[in-house]
Amino acid sequence: MKKPKKYKMKTKKALAKRVKMNKRGTLKRAMAGRGHLLSNKSSKRKRQLRRGALVEGKIAKNYRLLLQPGA
């Protein structure tokens, strides 16, 4: 009798392109609002948008599952 195949979970590449994991395991993402219409925004606002933000809470937990290279 054949054994059932075990499939590895693939990394979600769409998420991997948007989020980076630090050494501590926290997830870093880019801030929204820097894509277009930048002439309306003040220099201060654009400068603050350059900084990244952390993904927190339940969303971070779900993202970690999706980023595992093989589960």
Number of C-alpha atoms within 10 A of each C-alpha: 3 4 5 6 6 6 8 9 13 12 16 14 11 9 13 14 9 10 17 16 15 9 7 6 10 14 18 17 15 16 13 10 13 14 6 8 8 12 8 7 12 9 11 8 12 14 10 10 15 13 10 12 13 15 17 12 8 9 9 16 13 10 17 16 14 18 20 13 11 11 11
